[in-house]
């Protein structure tokens, strides 16, 4: 039997001060409550457990998936599924397909970027990011969060309103760098461009510090 658990928070390690009366690294002498292990220094699923993150699954390292050079592969078809993350296997949702009856679903790749950006905003309140792959980069400046928007393709909840440019403009402001696989960045850029093309002509771009940035939205699933 497999047990599934929601990730408590992507910021769980930063919240340790609120969750523990003694820090996990505090191995001092506290009588009967002496801390002698570091079991809380990393989030590790037990055998037959699956922890569900925003864009990935964490499974036990001893599971049946194949690992080579810190990459995780399907043992049947050798498709790349994820990476080895410390003592767990991190399987990215967008590398999997959910098949039930006649329905086939796949996790949108751009949600990798959406979740990473939202986590960074919640952690440090940063609003400007450079999203990089091996071959290209995307600059985004998040203006609003938690919006509900309606487009030709449907209604989106908890959307980010942002400015973007595929080539990083030389704007003097602090930015957070996020590295993602190329297929993820390509999917994110395509989404932003499609939504931008649906906006009224006069609301598709804005001039910032002498640079012309495009306006778009990125929503949760």
Buried (B, 14 or more C-beta within 10 A) or exposed (E): EEEEEEBEBBEEEEEBEEEEEEEBEEEEEEEEEEBEEEEBEEBBBEEEBBBEBBBBBBBBBEBEBBBEEEEBBBEEEEEEBBBBBEEBBBBBBBBBEEEEEEEEEEBBBBBBBBBBBBBBBEEEEBBBBBBBBEEBBBBBBBBEBEBEBEBEEEEBEBBBBBBBBEEBBEBEEEBBEBEBBEEBBBBBBEBBEEBBEEBEEEEBBEEBEEBEBBBBBBBBB
